């Protein structure tokens, strides 16, 4: 259903009334929106939340196929105890070097199997390295310009780059402190 035809206020009011419904009324609502009876083990609070979510799905649409697939992959990884699989394609492989110029100093960070190395010290995250460099809180991926586009959405990943472009040449493409766009911070 297109968003323009939905009465947001009416939907919000209907969802707001759900917590006040009795258990029997919530079970009937569940059957209406899901098409089958609610499991007997579910508590009132969860029933109300699930019915509210399903009402929003019917009004605005649900998760994309790619998101559902990724959630299944994560659930399988958790069941199998594979923490690395949960990280997916956003994991930086050991040996990868990230180069960032900050206040006229070039900083090189190397990804390790367990963390990141900078100036002879090992850090647990890129954010910790960025914090050590700048003295302020940063998202490490944003600070070092690491893109985390989902592999399932080719359009979001941007143009393809060859492997030689992975580590930019500082002379060919200097980092301008004015082009850094993370919140209101300037490099």
C-alpha positions in Angstrom: 0.0 0.0 0.0 1.5 3.4 -1.0 2.5 5.5 2.0 0.3 8.4 0.8 -2.9 6.4 1.3 -2.2 5.5 5.0 -3.7 7.6 7.8 -0.7 7.7 10.1 -2.6 9.2 13.0 -5.3 6.5 12.9 -2.6 3.8 12.7 -0.7 5.3 15.6 -3.9 5.6 17.7 -4.8 2.0 17.0 -1.4 0.8 18.0 -1.5 3.0 21.1 -4.7 1.1 22.2 -3.1 -2.3 21.9 -1.5 -2.5 25.4 -4.9 -1.8 27.0 -6.5 -4.8 25.3 -7.2 -8.0 27.2 -5.2 -11.2 26.5 -8.2 -12.6 24.6 -8.6 -9.5 22.5 -4.8 -9.5 21.7 -5.0 -13.1 20.6 -7.9 -12.3 18.3 -6.0 -9.3 16.9 -3.0 -11.6 16.3 -5.2 -14.0 14.4 -6.5 -11.1 12.3 -3.1 -9.7 11.3 -1.0 -12.9 11.1 -3.8 -15.3 9.8 -3.2 -18.0 12.4 -3.6 -18.4 16.2 -0.9 -17.0 18.5 1.3 -19.4 20.4 -0.1 -20.0 23.9 3.3 -19.3 25.4 3.5 -15.7 24.4 2.9 -13.0 27.0 0.6 -10.0 26.6 3.4 -7.5 26.2 5.0 -9.5 23.4 1.6 -10.1 21.7 0.9 -6.3 21.7 4.3 -5.5 20.3 4.1 -8.2 17.6 0.6 -7.2 16.5 1.8 -3.5 16.4 4.8 -4.5 14.2 2.6 -6.5 11.9 0.1 -3.7 11.5 3.0 -1.4 10.5 4.3 -4.0 8.0 0.9 -4.2 6.4 0.7 -0.4 6.2 4.2 0.5 5.2 5.9 -2.8 4.1 8.3 -5.1 5.8 11.9 -6.0 5.6 13.6 -6.5 2.3 14.4 -9.9 1.0 18.1 -9.1 1.3 17.7 -8.1 5.0 15.7 -11.2 5.8 18.4 -13.3 4.2 21.2 -11.5 6.2 19.2 -12.0 9.4 18.9 -15.7 8.7 22.7 -15.9 8.0 23.4 -14.2 11.3 21.0 -16.5 13.2 22.7 -19.5 11.6 26.1 -18.2 12.6 25.0 -17.7 16.2 23.6 -21.2 16.3 27.0 -22.5 15.0 29.0 -20.3 17.3 30.8 -18.6 14.4 31.4 -15.0 15.4 33.3 -14.1 12.3 30.4 -15.1 10.0 28.2 -12.7 11.9 30.4 -9.8 10.9 30.0 -10.6 7.2 31.7 -8.5 4.5 32.4 -5.6 6.8 35.2 -7.4 8.5 38.6 -6.0 7.6 41.1 -8.7 6.7 44.3 -9.0 8.6 47.2 -7.3 6.9 45.0 -4.5 5.4 46.5 -1.1 5.9 44.5 2.0 6.3 46.1 5.4 5.8 44.7 8.6 7.1 46.2 12.1 7.3 45.3 14.0 10.4 46.7 17.4 11.3 49.6 17.2 8.8 50.6 13.8 10.0 50.1 10.6 8.1 48.9 7.7 10.2 49.1 4.1 9.0 47.0 1.4 10.8 47.4 -2.3 10.1 44.5 -4.7 10.7 45.5 -7.8 12.7 43.7 -11.0 13.4 42.7 -9.6 16.8 42.5 -5.8 16.5 44.5 -3.1 14.9 48.2 -1.9 15.2 49.1 1.8 15.2 52.4 3.3 16.4 53.5 -0.1 17.9 50.4 -0.5 20.0 47.5 -2.9 19.5 43.9 -1.6 19.8 40.7 -3.6 19.9 38.8 -1.4 17.3 39.3 1.2 14.7 37.4 3.6 16.9 39.9 3.2 19.6 42.7 4.0 17.1 40.8 7.1 15.9 40.3 8.1 19.5 44.0 7.8 20.2 44.9 9.8 17.1 42.4 12.6 17.6 41.7 12.6 21.3 37.9 12.6 20.6 35.3 9.9 20.0 35.0 8.8 16.4 33.4 6.0 14.4 36.6 4.2 13.3 35.1 3.2 10.0 34.1 6.8 9.2 37.4 8.2 10.4 39.4 5.9 8.1 36.9 6.1 5.2 36.1 2.3 5.3 32.9 1.7 3.4 30.6 -1.0 4.7 28.1 -1.3 1.9 26.1 -4.5 1.9 27.3 -7.0 -0.6 23.7 -7.9 -1.6 23.0 -4.4 -2.9 25.3 -3.7 -5.8 24.0 -0.2 -6.4 24.9 0.8 -2.8 28.4 -0.5 -3.2 29.3 2.2 -5.7 31.5 1.7 -8.7 33.8 -1.2 -8.8 37.4 -0.6 -7.9 40.4 -2.7 -8.8 42.6 -4.1 -6.0 45.3 -1.5 -6.7 42.9 1.3 -5.6 42.4 -0.3 -2.2 45.3 1.7 -0.7 45.2 5.3 -2.1 48.4 7.0 -3.1 48.8 9.9 -0.7 50.5 12.1 -3.4 47.8 11.4 -6.0 44.8 11.9 -3.7 45.6 14.0 -0.6 43.1 13.9 2.2 41.6 17.3 2.7 40.5 18.1 6.2 37.6 20.2 4.9 36.0 17.3 3.1 35.7 15.1 6.2 32.0 14.9 6.9 31.2 13.2 10.2 28.6 15.0 12.2 29.8 18.6 12.8 33.5 17.6 13.4 36.2 18.9 11.2 39.5 17.2 10.7 
